């Protein structure tokens, strides 16, 4: 089995590549990443060289929205499956400028779908987010796969568009596609602009801990390895044309999450600083993953307390990684990484 993982140098993608290298030794993994700001080769530096030497791993430096590069890659790769993580994902950045989100999340997905369809890829697994559902009131039941799609931010709107594209290719072209929608991830190798890694890094450094509004927005948290196992289960056993929610059964207010981090690292609640709320900030997310549990036998294995303890410990043990991300030194690794770049297709002219 040769599988293409897009965005495999990012947070969730690199954790997924690690899972496959560890638990699917017969698979060959091609890791496609454009190495934008969130793509960090150090996320796989301890496992990629040996896997590459063994012929189990290849890194491809390319942009998913580059149609010519993707055509060449898919034609030369003879791929059995695609797991599509690559995305612009930070809501605040999408509010500042939505164009990169449309290009990567919508156009990039369309380019991948066309390349996969033309070359007969067996299965296309599209990794999405619960944010496409919009938000919930405090007493509303959790999101199911049939919940209306009502995105609130440019980011979630771009992901909703890509979801619709993927499912339309199943209906129109008969492609074997599946879609996953997950709740908020946390864990090792998380780029420190998102809530949990930012709070850990700032708390350890004695810096202020900025919390939007009153901190009463609620998120359902899932440990990244649990999410990756869910994606793998959907890839291997999900029904074509279906959507599967993957949640952590761990709803928490943002302020409670920050206070739990403060307690875990021995910081002070005086570091908390309430800041102006984000425009259109969703109130609450909650995931009903009973479909994945019933059909795939999947469910989260860690409580939020267990996962947070492991995450905090990882950041304590890997302060050098965090420092290199914060000062930009990790970009040097991106410049030096050995990669296979698809050759440009020869013009017919």
Buried (B, 14 or more C-beta within 10 A) or exposed (E): EBBBBBBBBBBBBBBBBBBBBEEBEEBBBBBBBBBBBBBBBBBBBEBBEEBBEEEBBBBBBBBBBBBEBBBBBBBEBEBBBBBBBBBBBBBEBBBEEBEBBBBBBBBBBBBBBBBBBEBEBEBBBBBBBBBBBBBBEEEEEBBBBEBEBEBBBBBBBBBBBBBBBBBEBBEEEEBBBBBBBBBBBBBBBBBBBBBBBBBBBBBBBEBEBBBBBEBBBBBBBBBBBBBBBBBBBBBEBBEEBBBBBBBBBBBBBBBBBBBBBBEBBEBEEEBBEEEEEBEBBBBBBBBBBBBBBEBBEBBBEBBBEEBBBBBBEBBEEBEEBBEBBEEEEBBEBBEEBEBBEBEEEEEEE
